[in-house]
Amino acid sequence: MDLRITRHLETFFQLQNRWPVKLDDQMEYHWAPYGLMLEVKDERLLMTSWLLETQVNDLKHWVEHWHPRAFMGVPQRLFIIKHKLMISCLCPKTSEGRDWYKMIQLQQQFLSKVSRGSQF
């Protein structure tokens, strides 16, 4: 992991109020009510969030109600693993720790609608 990514991750975790953590190319955290997986891929951050407790069986409803505008124009991938709705994106190469922090907030806002069973 290069120094630029390391510094941006430090900023991200400080903004999350989760510092210090062990930085690595692959990290997974369970901070209720969310799970978070971060992977560094070719100088970019792959960010995946999910709800730890809420179970989802139908992906169609959620896929129909998200749009890139809601995520700063960054496409998100929605999928289900073991009845958990996962939302994932590959952050742009030019993004920084503050951008990652904003993205995680947007992903978690989306997931909070799932946990409340919200209709859009």
C-alpha positions in Angstrom: 0.0 0.0 0.0 1.5 3.3 -1.0 1.9 6.3 1.3 -1.0 8.3 -0.4 -3.5 5.5 0.3 -2.2 5.1 3.8 -2.7 8.8 4.6 -6.2 8.8 3.1 -7.1 5.7 5.2 -5.8 7.4 8.3 -8.0 10.4 7.5 -11.0 8.2 6.8 -10.7 6.3 10.1 -10.1 9.5 12.1 -13.3 11.0 10.6 -15.1 7.7 11.5 -13.7 8.2 15.0 -12.3 4.7 14.7 -8.5 5.4 14.9 -6.1 3.7 15.5 -6.8 0.6 13.5 -4.3 -1.7 11.7 -4.1 -0.7 8.1 -3.7 -3.4 5.5 -4.7 -4.1 1.9 -7.8 -5.9 3.1 -9.7 -4.9 6.3 -13.0 -5.9 7.7 -14.8 -4.4 10.6 -18.1 -5.1 12.4 -19.2 -1.9 14.1 -22.9 -2.4 14.9 -25.2 -2.0 13.1 -22.9 -2.0 10.0 -20.2 -4.2 8.6 -17.4 -2.6 6.5 -14.9 -4.2 4.2 -12.1 -2.1 2.6 -9.8 -3.5 0.0 -7.0 -1.6 -1.8 -7.0 -2.5 -5.5 -4.6 -0.9 -7.9 -4.4 2.3 -5.9 -8.1 2.5 -5.5 -10.4 1.7 -2.6 -13.1 -1.0 -2.9 -15.6 -0.2 -0.2 -18.4 -2.6 0.9 -21.0 -2.0 3.6 -23.8 -4.1 5.0 -26.2 -4.4 7.9 -25.0 -6.9 10.5 -28.5 -8.0 11.7 -31.1 -7.2 9.1 -32.0 -9.9 6.7 -33.0 -9.3 3.1 -34.4 -11.8 0.6 -35.5 -9.6 -2.3 -32.9 -7.5 -4.1 -35.2 -6.2 -6.8 -36.9 -3.6 -4.6 -33.6 -2.0 -3.5 -32.0 -2.1 -7.0 -35.0 -0.2 -8.4 -34.6 2.6 -5.9 -31.0 3.6 -5.8 -29.3 5.9 -8.4 -25.7 7.1 -8.9 -26.7 10.7 -8.1 -27.3 9.6 -4.5 -23.7 8.4 -4.3 -21.8 11.4 -5.7 -22.1 9.8 -9.2 -20.1 6.7 -8.1 -21.8 3.5 -9.3 -22.7 1.1 -6.5 -23.1 -2.6 -6.8 -26.0 -4.2 -4.7 -26.0 -7.9 -4.0 -27.0 -10.3 -1.3 -24.8 -12.7 0.6 -26.3 -14.9 3.3 -29.4 -12.8 3.4 -27.4 -9.6 4.0 -27.8 -6.7 1.5 -24.3 -5.6 0.5 -23.6 -2.3 -1.2 -20.2 -1.9 -2.8 -18.2 0.6 -4.9 -14.8 1.1 -6.3 -13.9 4.6 -5.3 -12.4 6.9 -8.0 -8.6 7.0 -8.1 -8.7 10.7 -7.4 -10.8 10.3 -4.3 -9.4 11.0 -0.8 -10.1 10.0 2.8 -12.8 12.7 3.2 -14.5 11.4 0.0 -14.4 7.9 1.4 -15.9 9.1 4.6 -18.8 10.8 2.7 -19.3 7.6 0.7 -19.6 5.4 3.7 -22.1 7.8 5.2 -24.2 7.6 2.0 -24.0 3.8 1.9 -25.0 3.6 5.5 -27.9 6.0 4.9 -29.1 3.7 2.2 -28.8 0.7 4.4 -30.6 2.3 7.2 -33.7 2.5 5.0 -33.4 -1.2 4.6 -33.3 -1.8 8.3 -36.4 0.4 8.8 -38.1 -1.4 5.9 -38.6 2.1 4.3 -40.4 2.5 1.1 -38.9 5.1 -1.2 
